[in-house]
Amino acid sequence: MSNFVNGPRVGGARRVLLVSGEHAEVNKVATDLIISFGFVSVDVGRLIIGGRLQQAGGALAGHDLLLND
């Protein structure tokens, strides 16, 4: 969460926010919202996998992921 509050940009890169869920329509709404805030959205799949990657102790938890423009 602390990376989110620092804003969508770090130099020439944008912060990546991860999305996972069971419903493509809902994921699309979340993705569109994330993009409208200036971040990059990456869908990491269904909750069984993507959710676990993001939760505390998961491989992607707590990392400040950036994508160069």
PQR file of N, CA, C, O and H, with PARSE charges and radii, in Angstrom:
ATOM      1  N   MET A   1       0.811  -1.192   0.000 -0.4000 1.5000
ATOM      2  CA  MET A   1       0.000   0.000   0.000 -0.0000 2.0000
ATOM      3  C   MET A   1       0.854   1.256   0.000  0.5500 1.7000
ATOM      4  O   MET A   1       0.466   2.251  -0.612 -0.5500 1.4000
ATOM      5  N   SER A   2       1.998   1.246   0.661 -0.4000 1.5000
ATOM      6  CA  SER A   2       2.816   2.457   0.720 -0.0000 2.0000
ATOM      7  C   SER A   2       3.303   2.865  -0.664  0.5500 1.7000
ATOM      8  O   SER A   2       3.472   4.056  -0.924 -0.5500 1.4000
ATOM      9  H   SER A   2       2.313   0.437   1.158  0.4000 1.0000
ATOM     10  N   ASN A   3       3.533   1.903  -1.558 -0.4000 1.5000
ATOM     11  CA  ASN A   3       3.940   2.250  -2.919 -0.0000 2.0000
ATOM     12  C   ASN A   3       2.806   2.941  -3.658  0.5500 1.7000
ATOM     13  O   ASN A   3       3.059   3.862  -4.434 -0.5500 1.4000
ATOM     14  H   ASN A   3       3.395   0.936  -1.347  0.4000 1.0000
ATOM     15  N   PHE A   4       1.587   2.535  -3.445 -0.4000 1.5000
ATOM     16  CA  PHE A   4       0.430   3.142  -4.091 -0.0000 2.0000
ATOM     17  C   PHE A   4       0.297   4.613  -3.717  0.5500 1.7000
ATOM     18  O   PHE A   4       0.071   5.451  -4.589 -0.5500 1.4000
ATOM     19  H   PHE A   4       1.380   1.787  -2.815  0.4000 1.0000
ATOM     20  N   VAL A   5       0.431   4.935  -2.453 -0.4000 1.5000
ATOM     21  CA  VAL A   5       0.253   6.314  -2.006 -0.0000 2.0000
ATOM     22  C   VAL A   5       1.375   7.224  -2.484  0.5500 1.7000
ATOM     23  O   VAL A   5       1.233   8.445  -2.432 -0.5500 1.4000
ATOM     24  H   VAL A   5       0.615   4.254  -1.744  0.4000 1.0000
ATOM     25  N   ASN A   6       2.484   6.660  -2.948 -0.4000 1.5000
ATOM     26  CA  ASN A   6       3.576   7.464  -3.497 -0.0000 2.0000
ATOM     27  C   ASN A   6       3.303   7.900  -4.931  0.5500 1.7000
ATOM     28  O   ASN A   6       4.106   8.627  -5.517 -0.5500 1.4000
ATOM     29  H   ASN A   6       2.599   5.668  -2.990  0.4000 1.0000
ATOM     30  N   GLY A   7       2.183   7.466  -5.504 -0.4000 1.5000
ATOM     31  CA  GLY A   7       1.793   7.906  -6.838 -0.0000 2.0000
ATOM     32  C   GLY A   7       2.186   6.932  -7.933  0.5500 1.7000
ATOM     33  O   GLY A   7       2.927   5.977  -7.701 -0.5500 1.4000
ATOM     34  H   GLY A   7       1.531   6.876  -5.028  0.4000 1.0000
ATOM     35  N   PRO A   8       1.671   7.191  -9.144 -0.5600 1.5000
ATOM     36  CA  PRO A   8       1.858   6.254 -10.238  0.2800 2.0000
ATOM     37  C   PRO A   8       3.213   6.324 -10.931  0.5500 1.7000
ATOM     38  O   PRO A   8       3.571   5.400 -11.661 -0.5500 1.4000
ATOM     39  N   ARG A   9       3.973   7.388 -10.725 -0.4000 1.5000
ATOM     40  CA  ARG A   9       5.224   7.550 -11.472 -0.0000 2.0000
ATOM     41  C   ARG A   9       6.443   7.582 -10.565  0.5500 1.7000
ATOM     42  O   ARG A   9       6.424   8.142  -9.469 -0.5500 1.4000
ATOM     43  H   ARG A   9       3.683   8.140 -10.132  0.4000 1.0000
ATOM     44  N   VAL A  10       7.506   6.956 -11.067 -0.4000 1.5000
ATOM     45  CA  VAL A  10       8.821   7.020 -10.444 -0.0000 2.0000
ATOM     46  C   VAL A  10       9.778   7.320 -11.591  0.5500 1.7000
ATOM     47  O   VAL A  10      10.091   6.435 -12.388 -0.5500 1.4000
ATOM     48  H   VAL A  10       7.521   6.500 -11.957  0.4000 1.0000
ATOM     49  N   GLY A  11      10.237   8.545 -11.677 -0.4000 1.5000
ATOM     50  CA  GLY A  11      11.068   8.940 -12.811 -0.0000 2.0000
ATOM     51  C   GLY A  11      10.302   8.723 -14.107  0.5500 1.7000
ATOM     52  O   GLY A  11       9.191   9.229 -14.270 -0.5500 1.4000
ATOM     53  H   GLY A  11       9.984   9.264 -11.030  0.4000 1.0000
ATOM     54  N   GLY A  12      10.897   7.968 -15.032 -0.4000 1.5000
ATOM     55  CA  GLY A  12      10.264   7.678 -16.312 -0.0000 2.0000
ATOM     56  C   GLY A  12       9.458   6.391 -16.311  0.5500 1.7000
ATOM     57  O   GLY A  12       9.059   5.915 -17.374 -0.5500 1.4000
ATOM     58  H   GLY A  12      11.799   7.557 -14.899  0.4000 1.0000
ATOM     59  N   ALA A  13       9.215   5.825 -15.154 -0.4000 1.5000
ATOM     60  CA  ALA A  13       8.492   4.549 -15.065 -0.0000 2.0000
ATOM     61  C   ALA A  13       7.154   4.741 -14.361  0.5500 1.7000
ATOM     62  O   ALA A  13       6.959   5.692 -13.604 -0.5500 1.4000
ATOM     63  H   ALA A  13       9.539   6.211 -14.290  0.4000 1.0000
ATOM     64  N   ARG A  14       6.242   3.818 -14.629 -0.4000 1.5000
ATOM     65  CA  ARG A  14       4.943   3.814 -13.938 -0.0000 2.0000
ATOM     66  C   ARG A  14       4.859   2.590 -13.039  0.5500 1.7000
ATOM     67  O   ARG A  14       5.361   1.517 -13.375 -0.5500 1.4000
ATOM     68  H   ARG A  14       6.400   3.045 -15.243  0.4000 1.0000
ATOM     69  N   ARG A  15       4.219   2.768 -11.893 -0.4000 1.5000
ATOM     70  CA  ARG A  15       4.009   1.665 -10.959 -0.0000 2.0000
ATOM     71  C   ARG A  15       2.981   0.689 -11.516  0.5500 1.7000
ATOM     72  O   ARG A  15       2.014   1.073 -12.175 -0.5500 1.4000
ATOM     73  H   ARG A  15       3.812   3.639 -11.619  0.4000 1.0000
ATOM     74  N   VAL A  16       3.221  -0.574 -11.230 -0.4000 1.5000
ATOM     75  CA  VAL A  16       2.337  -1.656 -11.652 -0.0000 2.0000
ATOM     76  C   VAL A  16       1.455  -2.061 -10.473  0.5500 1.7000
ATOM     77  O   VAL A  16       1.945  -2.296  -9.368 -0.5500 1.4000
ATOM     78  H   VAL A  16       4.006  -0.886 -10.694  0.4000 1.0000
ATOM     79  N   LEU A  17       0.148  -2.137 -10.724 -0.4000 1.5000
ATOM     80  CA  LEU A  17      -0.797  -2.670  -9.750 -0.0000 2.0000
ATOM     81  C   LEU A  17      -1.364  -3.965 -10.312  0.5500 1.7000
ATOM     82  O   LEU A  17      -1.723  -4.042 -11.487 -0.5500 1.4000
ATOM     83  H   LEU A  17      -0.250  -1.946 -11.621  0.4000 1.0000
ATOM     84  N   LEU A  18      -1.439  -4.963  -9.475 -0.4000 1.5000
ATOM     85  CA  LEU A  18      -1.878  -6.290  -9.900 -0.0000 2.0000
ATOM     86  C   LEU A  18      -3.368  -6.477  -9.661  0.5500 1.7000
ATOM     87  O   LEU A  18      -3.924  -5.994  -8.675 -0.5500 1.4000
ATOM     88  H   LEU A  18      -1.148  -4.900  -8.520  0.4000 1.0000
ATOM     89  N   VAL A  19      -4.000  -7.191 -10.589 -0.4000 1.5000
ATOM     90  CA  VAL A  19      -5.426  -7.494 -10.497 -0.0000 2.0000
ATOM     91  C   VAL A  19      -5.588  -8.999 -10.617  0.5500 1.7000
ATOM     92  O   VAL A  19      -4.961  -9.631 -11.468 -0.5500 1.4000
ATOM     93  H   VAL A  19      -3.548  -7.583 -11.390  0.4000 1.0000
ATOM     94  N   SER A  20      -6.419  -9.567  -9.774 -0.4000 1.5000
ATOM     95  CA  SER A  20      -6.783 -10.983  -9.915 -0.0000 2.0000
ATOM     96  C   SER A  20      -8.236 -11.131  -9.489  0.5500 1.7000
ATOM     97  O   SER A  20      -8.728 -10.391  -8.637 -0.5500 1.4000
ATOM     98  H   SER A  20      -6.928  -9.054  -9.083  0.4000 1.0000
ATOM     99  N   GLY A  21      -8.901 -12.083 -10.087 -0.4000 1.5000
ATOM    100  CA  GLY A  21     -10.301 -12.290  -9.737 -0.0000 2.0000
ATOM    101  C   GLY A  21     -10.939 -13.357 -10.601  0.5500 1.7000
ATOM    102  O   GLY A  21     -10.330 -13.891 -11.528 -0.5500 1.4000
ATOM    103  H   GLY A  21      -8.501 -12.684 -10.780  0.4000 1.0000
ATOM    104  N   GLU A  22     -12.165 -13.645 -10.273 -0.4000 1.5000
ATOM    105  CA  GLU A  22     -12.906 -14.718 -10.939 -0.0000 2.0000
ATOM    106  C   GLU A  22     -13.794 -14.236 -12.077  0.5500 1.7000
ATOM    107  O   GLU A  22     -14.302 -15.049 -12.848 -0.5500 1.4000
ATOM    108  H   GLU A  22     -12.660 -13.212  -9.520  0.4000 1.0000
ATOM    109  N   HIS A  23     -13.989 -12.930 -12.193 -0.4000 1.5000
ATOM    110  CA  HIS A  23     -14.943 -12.401 -13.164 -0.0000 2.0000
ATOM    111  C   HIS A  23     -14.275 -11.380 -14.069  0.5500 1.7000
ATOM    112  O   HIS A  23     -13.864 -10.314 -13.610 -0.5500 1.4000
ATOM    113  H   HIS A  23     -13.576 -12.269 -11.567  0.4000 1.0000
ATOM    114  N   ALA A  24     -14.166 -11.700 -15.349 -0.4000 1.5000
ATOM    115  CA  ALA A  24     -13.479 -10.843 -16.312 -0.0000 2.0000
ATOM    116  C   ALA A  24     -14.068  -9.441 -16.353  0.5500 1.7000
ATOM    117  O   ALA A  24     -13.331  -8.466 -16.501 -0.5500 1.4000
ATOM    118  H   ALA A  24     -14.500 -12.566 -15.721  0.4000 1.0000
ATOM    119  N   GLU A  25     -15.388  -9.326 -16.224 -0.4000 1.5000
ATOM    120  CA  GLU A  25     -16.024  -8.007 -16.296 -0.0000 2.0000
ATOM    121  C   GLU A  25     -15.587  -7.124 -15.118  0.5500 1.7000
ATOM    122  O   GLU A  25     -15.328  -5.932 -15.286 -0.5500 1.4000
ATOM    123  H   GLU A  25     -15.987 -10.117 -16.104  0.4000 1.0000
ATOM    124  N   VAL A  26     -15.512  -7.715 -13.957 -0.4000 1.5000
ATOM    125  CA  VAL A  26     -15.105  -6.971 -12.758 -0.0000 2.0000
ATOM    126  C   VAL A  26     -13.622  -6.614 -12.852  0.5500 1.7000
ATOM    127  O   VAL A  26     -13.231  -5.501 -12.500 -0.5500 1.4000
ATOM    128  H   VAL A  26     -15.723  -8.683 -13.821  0.4000 1.0000
ATOM    129  N   ASN A  27     -12.802  -7.542 -13.321 -0.4000 1.5000
ATOM    130  CA  ASN A  27     -11.376  -7.265 -13.502 -0.0000 2.0000
ATOM    131  C   ASN A  27     -11.178  -6.115 -14.479  0.5500 1.7000
ATOM    132  O   ASN A  27     -10.281  -5.291 -14.298 -0.5500 1.4000
ATOM    133  H   ASN A  27     -13.120  -8.446 -13.607  0.4000 1.0000
ATOM    134  N   LYS A  28     -12.012  -6.055 -15.513 -0.4000 1.5000
ATOM    135  CA  LYS A  28     -11.916  -4.982 -16.515 -0.0000 2.0000
ATOM    136  C   LYS A  28     -12.238  -3.639 -15.872  0.5500 1.7000
ATOM    137  O   LYS A  28     -11.562  -2.649 -16.152 -0.5500 1.4000
ATOM    138  H   LYS A  28     -12.740  -6.724 -15.660  0.4000 1.0000
ATOM    139  N   VAL A  29     -13.244  -3.585 -15.027 -0.4000 1.5000
ATOM    140  CA  VAL A  29     -13.580  -2.337 -14.323 -0.0000 2.0000
ATOM    141  C   VAL A  29     -12.402  -1.908 -13.445  0.5500 1.7000
ATOM    142  O   VAL A  29     -12.022  -0.737 -13.444 -0.5500 1.4000
ATOM    143  H   VAL A  29     -13.793  -4.390 -14.800  0.4000 1.0000
ATOM    144  N   ALA A  30     -11.831  -2.844 -12.705 -0.4000 1.5000
ATOM    145  CA  ALA A  30     -10.681  -2.536 -11.847 -0.0000 2.0000
ATOM    146  C   ALA A  30      -9.496  -2.060 -12.681  0.5500 1.7000
ATOM    147  O   ALA A  30      -8.824  -1.093 -12.322 -0.5500 1.4000
ATOM    148  H   ALA A  30     -12.140  -3.795 -12.706  0.4000 1.0000
ATOM    149  N   THR A  31      -9.243  -2.742 -13.795 -0.4000 1.5000
ATOM    150  CA  THR A  31      -8.136  -2.371 -14.679 -0.0000 2.0000
ATOM    151  C   THR A  31      -8.327  -0.967 -15.232  0.5500 1.7000
ATOM    152  O   THR A  31      -7.392  -0.167 -15.231 -0.5500 1.4000
ATOM    153  H   THR A  31      -9.789  -3.527 -14.087  0.4000 1.0000
ATOM    154  N   ASP A  32      -9.523  -0.664 -15.701 -0.4000 1.5000
ATOM    155  CA  ASP A  32      -9.800   0.668 -16.243 -0.0000 2.0000
ATOM    156  C   ASP A  32      -9.599   1.750 -15.182  0.5500 1.7000
ATOM    157  O   ASP A  32      -9.080   2.824 -15.484 -0.5500 1.4000
ATOM    158  H   ASP A  32     -10.283  -1.315 -15.702  0.4000 1.0000
ATOM    159  N   LEU A  33      -9.999   1.478 -13.965 -0.4000 1.5000
ATOM    160  CA  LEU A  33      -9.838   2.429 -12.871 -0.0000 2.0000
ATOM    161  C   LEU A  33      -8.347   2.647 -12.570  0.5500 1.7000
ATOM    162  O   LEU A  33      -7.899   3.783 -12.414 -0.5500 1.4000
ATOM    163  H   LEU A  33     -10.421   0.605 -13.720  0.4000 1.0000
ATOM    164  N   ILE A  34      -7.602   1.570 -12.491 -0.4000 1.5000
ATOM    165  CA  ILE A  34      -6.159   1.644 -12.230 -0.0000 2.0000
ATOM    166  C   ILE A  34      -5.473   2.484 -13.302  0.5500 1.7000
ATOM    167  O   ILE A  34      -4.655   3.348 -12.987 -0.5500 1.4000
ATOM    168  H   ILE A  34      -7.965   0.647 -12.618  0.4000 1.0000
ATOM    169  N   ILE A  35      -5.801   2.233 -14.565 -0.4000 1.5000
ATOM    170  CA  ILE A  35      -5.206   2.981 -15.671 -0.0000 2.0000
ATOM    171  C   ILE A  35      -5.601   4.451 -15.601  0.5500 1.7000
ATOM    172  O   ILE A  35      -4.782   5.327 -15.878 -0.5500 1.4000
ATOM    173  H   ILE A  35      -6.465   1.531 -14.822  0.4000 1.0000
ATOM    174  N   SER A  36      -6.853   4.728 -15.232 -0.4000 1.5000
ATOM    175  CA  SER A  36      -7.297   6.122 -15.144 -0.0000 2.0000
ATOM    176  C   SER A  36      -6.535   6.896 -14.076  0.5500 1.7000
ATOM    177  O   SER A  36      -6.435   8.120 -14.157 -0.5500 1.4000
ATOM    178  H   SER A  36      -7.518   4.017 -15.007  0.4000 1.0000
ATOM    179  N   PHE A  37      -6.000   6.207 -13.084 -0.4000 1.5000
ATOM    180  CA  PHE A  37      -5.190   6.839 -12.042 -0.0000 2.0000
ATOM    181  C   PHE A  37      -3.737   7.029 -12.468  0.5500 1.7000
ATOM    182  O   PHE A  37      -2.958   7.656 -11.750 -0.5500 1.4000
ATOM    183  H   PHE A  37      -6.081   5.213 -13.018  0.4000 1.0000
ATOM    184  N   GLY A  38      -3.361   6.484 -13.649 -0.4000 1.5000
ATOM    185  CA  GLY A  38      -1.998   6.647 -14.157 -0.0000 2.0000
ATOM    186  C   GLY A  38      -1.074   5.477 -13.911  0.5500 1.7000
ATOM    187  O   GLY A  38       0.099   5.530 -14.277 -0.5500 1.4000
ATOM    188  H   GLY A  38      -3.993   5.975 -14.232  0.4000 1.0000
ATOM    189  N   PHE A  39      -1.581   4.413 -13.293 -0.4000 1.5000
ATOM    190  CA  PHE A  39      -0.782   3.222 -13.035 -0.0000 2.0000
ATOM    191  C   PHE A  39      -0.878   2.259 -14.216  0.5500 1.7000
ATOM    192  O   PHE A  39      -1.686   2.456 -15.124 -0.5500 1.4000
ATOM    193  H   PHE A  39      -2.535   4.370 -12.995  0.4000 1.0000
ATOM    194  N   VAL A  40      -0.058   1.229 -14.199 -0.4000 1.5000
ATOM    195  CA  VAL A  40      -0.149   0.117 -15.143 -0.0000 2.0000
ATOM    196  C   VAL A  40      -0.860  -1.019 -14.426  0.5500 1.7000
ATOM    197  O   VAL A  40      -0.609  -1.265 -13.246 -0.5500 1.4000
ATOM    198  H   VAL A  40       0.599   1.068 -13.462  0.4000 1.0000
ATOM    199  N   SER A  41      -1.736  -1.705 -15.123 -0.4000 1.5000
ATOM    200  CA  SER A  41      -2.464  -2.836 -14.545 -0.0000 2.0000
ATOM    201  C   SER A  41      -1.993  -4.133 -15.197  0.5500 1.7000
ATOM    202  O   SER A  41      -1.874  -4.223 -16.419 -0.5500 1.4000
ATOM    203  H   SER A  41      -1.940  -1.505 -16.081  0.4000 1.0000
ATOM    204  N   VAL A  42      -1.730  -5.123 -14.368 -0.4000 1.5000
ATOM    205  CA  VAL A  42      -1.365  -6.454 -14.856 -0.0000 2.0000
ATOM    206  C   VAL A  42      -2.305  -7.471 -14.212  0.5500 1.7000
ATOM    207  O   VAL A  42      -2.398  -7.569 -12.989 -0.5500 1.4000
ATOM    208  H   VAL A  42      -1.826  -5.050 -13.375  0.4000 1.0000
ATOM    209  N   ASP A  43      -2.986  -8.211 -15.052 -0.4000 1.5000
ATOM    210  CA  ASP A  43      -3.894  -9.262 -14.578 -0.0000 2.0000
ATOM    211  C   ASP A  43      -3.068 -10.513 -14.323  0.5500 1.7000
ATOM    212  O   ASP A  43      -2.431 -11.040 -15.235 -0.5500 1.4000
ATOM    213  H   ASP A  43      -2.910  -8.132 -16.046  0.4000 1.0000
ATOM    214  N   VAL A  44      -3.078 -10.984 -13.087 -0.4000 1.5000
ATOM    215  CA  VAL A  44      -2.294 -12.173 -12.723 -0.0000 2.0000
ATOM    216  C   VAL A  44      -3.171 -13.416 -12.545  0.5500 1.7000
ATOM    217  O   VAL A  44      -2.771 -14.387 -11.902 -0.5500 1.4000
ATOM    218  H   VAL A  44      -3.595 -10.556 -12.346  0.4000 1.0000
ATOM    219  N   GLY A  45      -4.361 -13.366 -13.122 -0.4000 1.5000
ATOM    220  CA  GLY A  45      -5.190 -14.567 -13.172 -0.0000 2.0000
ATOM    221  C   GLY A  45      -6.212 -14.689 -12.059  0.5500 1.7000
ATOM    222  O   GLY A  45      -6.527 -13.732 -11.351 -0.5500 1.4000
ATOM    223  H   GLY A  45      -4.685 -12.578 -13.645  0.4000 1.0000
ATOM    224  N   ARG A  46      -6.705 -15.880 -11.940 -0.4000 1.5000
ATOM    225  CA  ARG A  46      -7.748 -16.178 -10.953 -0.0000 2.0000
ATOM    226  C   ARG A  46      -7.200 -16.080  -9.532  0.5500 1.7000
ATOM    227  O   ARG A  46      -5.989 -16.096  -9.315 -0.5500 1.4000
ATOM    228  H   ARG A  46      -6.449 -16.657 -12.515  0.4000 1.0000
ATOM    229  N   LEU A  47      -8.096 -15.980  -8.589 -0.4000 1.5000
ATOM    230  CA  LEU A  47      -7.699 -15.814  -7.192 -0.0000 2.0000
ATOM    231  C   LEU A  47      -6.862 -16.971  -6.661  0.5500 1.7000
ATOM    232  O   LEU A  47      -5.982 -16.769  -5.824 -0.5500 1.4000
ATOM    233  H   LEU A  47      -9.081 -15.968  -8.765  0.4000 1.0000
ATOM    234  N   ILE A  48      -7.125 -18.156  -7.133 -0.4000 1.5000
ATOM    235  CA  ILE A  48      -6.400 -19.327  -6.634 -0.0000 2.0000
ATOM    236  C   ILE A  48      -4.888 -19.190  -6.857  0.5500 1.7000
ATOM    237  O   ILE A  48      -4.090 -19.676  -6.056 -0.5500 1.4000
ATOM    238  H   ILE A  48      -7.840 -18.320  -7.813  0.4000 1.0000
ATOM    239  N   ILE A  49      -4.512 -18.533  -7.935 -0.4000 1.5000
ATOM    240  CA  ILE A  49      -3.089 -18.330  -8.226 -0.0000 2.0000
ATOM    241  C   ILE A  49      -2.700 -16.875  -8.002  0.5500 1.7000
ATOM    242  O   ILE A  49      -1.821 -16.580  -7.192 -0.5500 1.4000
ATOM    243  H   ILE A  49      -5.160 -18.138  -8.585  0.4000 1.0000
ATOM    244  N   GLY A  50      -3.358 -15.961  -8.726 -0.4000 1.5000
ATOM    245  CA  GLY A  50      -3.019 -14.541  -8.636 -0.0000 2.0000
ATOM    246  C   GLY A  50      -3.197 -13.966  -7.250  0.5500 1.7000
ATOM    247  O   GLY A  50      -2.381 -13.166  -6.792 -0.5500 1.4000
ATOM    248  H   GLY A  50      -4.072 -16.200  -9.384  0.4000 1.0000
ATOM    249  N   GLY A  51      -4.256 -14.368  -6.586 -0.4000 1.5000
ATOM    250  CA  GLY A  51      -4.488 -13.900  -5.222 -0.0000 2.0000
ATOM    251  C   GLY A  51      -3.392 -14.340  -4.278  0.5500 1.7000
ATOM    252  O   GLY A  51      -2.949 -13.570  -3.426 -0.5500 1.4000
ATOM    253  H   GLY A  51      -4.919 -15.017  -6.959  0.4000 1.0000
ATOM    254  N   ARG A  52      -2.960 -15.565  -4.428 -0.4000 1.5000
ATOM    255  CA  ARG A  52      -1.882 -16.087  -3.570 -0.0000 2.0000
ATOM    256  C   ARG A  52      -0.560 -15.383  -3.840  0.5500 1.7000
ATOM    257  O   ARG A  52       0.228 -15.170  -2.919 -0.5500 1.4000
ATOM    258  H   ARG A  52      -3.320 -16.190  -5.120  0.4000 1.0000
ATOM    259  N   LEU A  53      -0.313 -15.022  -5.087 -0.4000 1.5000
ATOM    260  CA  LEU A  53       0.919 -14.315  -5.419 -0.0000 2.0000
ATOM    261  C   LEU A  53       0.984 -12.950  -4.743  0.5500 1.7000
ATOM    262  O   LEU A  53       2.063 -12.470  -4.395 -0.5500 1.4000
ATOM    263  H   LEU A  53      -0.954 -15.195  -5.835  0.4000 1.0000
ATOM    264  N   GLN A  54      -0.185 -12.328  -4.560 -0.4000 1.5000
ATOM    265  CA  GLN A  54      -0.249 -10.970  -4.016 -0.0000 2.0000
ATOM    266  C   GLN A  54      -0.374 -10.908  -2.502  0.5500 1.7000
ATOM    267  O   GLN A  54       0.006  -9.907  -1.895 -0.5500 1.4000
ATOM    268  H   GLN A  54      -1.062 -12.718  -4.843  0.4000 1.0000
ATOM    269  N   GLN A  55      -0.895 -11.952  -1.887 -0.4000 1.5000
ATOM    270  CA  GLN A  55      -1.134 -11.890  -0.442 -0.0000 2.0000
ATOM    271  C   GLN A  55       0.172 -11.925   0.330  0.5500 1.7000
ATOM    272  O   GLN A  55       1.212 -12.302  -0.212 -0.5500 1.4000
ATOM    273  H   GLN A  55      -1.203 -12.765  -2.380  0.4000 1.0000
ATOM    274  N   ALA A  56       0.119 -11.533   1.590 -0.4000 1.5000
ATOM    275  CA  ALA A  56       1.311 -11.518   2.440 -0.0000 2.0000
ATOM    276  C   ALA A  56       2.049 -12.842   2.350  0.5500 1.7000
ATOM    277  O   ALA A  56       1.456 -13.909   2.510 -0.5500 1.4000
ATOM    278  H   ALA A  56      -0.725 -11.226   2.030  0.4000 1.0000
ATOM    279  N   GLY A  57       3.326 -12.764   2.097 -0.4000 1.5000
ATOM    280  CA  GLY A  57       4.153 -13.962   1.952 -0.0000 2.0000
ATOM    281  C   GLY A  57       4.200 -14.495   0.534  0.5500 1.7000
ATOM    282  O   GLY A  57       4.991 -15.391   0.240 -0.5500 1.4000
ATOM    283  H   GLY A  57       3.807 -11.897   1.967  0.4000 1.0000
ATOM    284  N   GLY A  58       3.368 -13.962  -0.351 -0.4000 1.5000
ATOM    285  CA  GLY A  58       3.359 -14.386  -1.747 -0.0000 2.0000
ATOM    286  C   GLY A  58       4.545 -13.814  -2.508  0.5500 1.7000
ATOM    287  O   GLY A  58       5.175 -12.853  -2.065 -0.5500 1.4000
ATOM    288  H   GLY A  58       2.726 -13.234  -0.112  0.4000 1.0000
ATOM    289  N   ALA A  59       4.840 -14.402  -3.639 -0.4000 1.5000
ATOM    290  CA  ALA A  59       6.012 -14.016  -4.424 -0.0000 2.0000
ATOM    291  C   ALA A  59       5.991 -12.556  -4.890  0.5500 1.7000
ATOM    292  O   ALA A  59       7.051 -11.964  -5.089 -0.5500 1.4000
ATOM    293  H   ALA A  59       4.328 -15.183  -3.999  0.4000 1.0000
ATOM    294  N   LEU A  60       4.811 -11.972  -5.066 -0.4000 1.5000
ATOM    295  CA  LEU A  60       4.720 -10.599  -5.556 -0.0000 2.0000
ATOM    296  C   LEU A  60       4.349  -9.592  -4.470  0.5500 1.7000
ATOM    297  O   LEU A  60       4.252  -8.397  -4.747 -0.5500 1.4000
ATOM    298  H   LEU A  60       3.949 -12.454  -4.904  0.4000 1.0000
ATOM    299  N   ALA A  61       4.147 -10.044  -3.274 -0.4000 1.5000
ATOM    300  CA  ALA A  61       3.728  -9.170  -2.170 -0.0000 2.0000
ATOM    301  C   ALA A  61       4.841  -8.198  -1.783  0.5500 1.7000
ATOM    302  O   ALA A  61       5.993  -8.590  -1.600 -0.5500 1.4000
ATOM    303  H   ALA A  61       4.227 -11.016  -3.049  0.4000 1.0000
ATOM    304  N   GLY A  62       4.472  -6.928  -1.664 -0.4000 1.5000
ATOM    305  CA  GLY A  62       5.390  -5.928  -1.136 -0.0000 2.0000
ATOM    306  C   GLY A  62       6.421  -5.392  -2.108  0.5500 1.7000
ATOM    307  O   GLY A  62       7.215  -4.527  -1.739 -0.5500 1.4000
ATOM    308  H   GLY A  62       3.535  -6.610  -1.812  0.4000 1.0000
ATOM    309  N   HIS A  63       6.433  -5.877  -3.332 -0.4000 1.5000
ATOM    310  CA  HIS A  63       7.410  -5.393  -4.309 -0.0000 2.0000
ATOM    311  C   HIS A  63       6.889  -4.138  -4.992  0.5500 1.7000
ATOM    312  O   HIS A  63       5.690  -4.009  -5.239 -0.5500 1.4000
ATOM    313  H   HIS A  63       5.788  -6.580  -3.632  0.4000 1.0000
ATOM    314  N   ASP A  64       7.782  -3.225  -5.291 -0.4000 1.5000
ATOM    315  CA  ASP A  64       7.436  -2.007  -6.022 -0.0000 2.0000
ATOM    316  C   ASP A  64       7.745  -2.277  -7.498  0.5500 1.7000
ATOM    317  O   ASP A  64       8.849  -2.011  -7.973 -0.5500 1.4000
ATOM    318  H   ASP A  64       8.756  -3.330  -5.091  0.4000 1.0000
ATOM    319  N   LEU A  65       6.757  -2.806  -8.205 -0.4000 1.5000
ATOM    320  CA  LEU A  65       6.946  -3.177  -9.598 -0.0000 2.0000
ATOM    321  C   LEU A  65       6.784  -1.945 -10.481  0.5500 1.7000
ATOM    322  O   LEU A  65       5.829  -1.183 -10.331 -0.5500 1.4000
ATOM    323  H   LEU A  65       5.860  -3.022  -7.819  0.4000 1.0000
ATOM    324  N   LEU A  66       7.725  -1.759 -11.402 -0.4000 1.5000
ATOM    325  CA  LEU A  66       7.735  -0.594 -12.280 -0.0000 2.0000
ATOM    326  C   LEU A  66       7.842  -1.027 -13.734  0.5500 1.7000
ATOM    327  O   LEU A  66       8.452  -2.050 -14.047 -0.5500 1.4000
ATOM    328  H   LEU A  66       8.500  -2.378 -11.525  0.4000 1.0000
ATOM    329  N   LEU A  67       7.237  -0.233 -14.623 -0.4000 1.5000
ATOM    330  CA  LEU A  67       7.325  -0.470 -16.057 -0.0000 2.0000
ATOM    331  C   LEU A  67       7.794   0.809 -16.707  0.5500 1.7000
ATOM    332  O   LEU A  67       7.158   1.854 -16.570 -0.5500 1.4000
ATOM    333  H   LEU A  67       6.741   0.597 -14.368  0.4000 1.0000
ATOM    334  N   ASN A  68       8.914   0.730 -17.421 -0.4000 1.5000
ATOM    335  CA  ASN A  68       9.418   1.908 -18.131 -0.0000 2.0000
ATOM    336  C   ASN A  68       8.503   2.247 -19.285  0.5500 1.7000
ATOM    337  O   ASN A  68       8.038   1.365 -20.006 -0.5500 1.4000
ATOM    338  H   ASN A  68       9.431  -0.119 -17.532  0.4000 1.0000
ATOM    339  N   ASP A  69       8.247   3.542 -19.455 -0.4000 1.5000
ATOM    340  CA  ASP A  69       7.427   4.012 -20.572 -0.0000 2.0000
ATOM    341  C   ASP A  69       8.205   3.996 -21.866  0.5500 1.7000
ATOM    342  O   ASP A  69       7.669   4.360 -22.913 -0.5500 1.4000
ATOM    343  H   ASP A  69       8.625   4.259 -18.869  0.4000 1.0000
TER
END
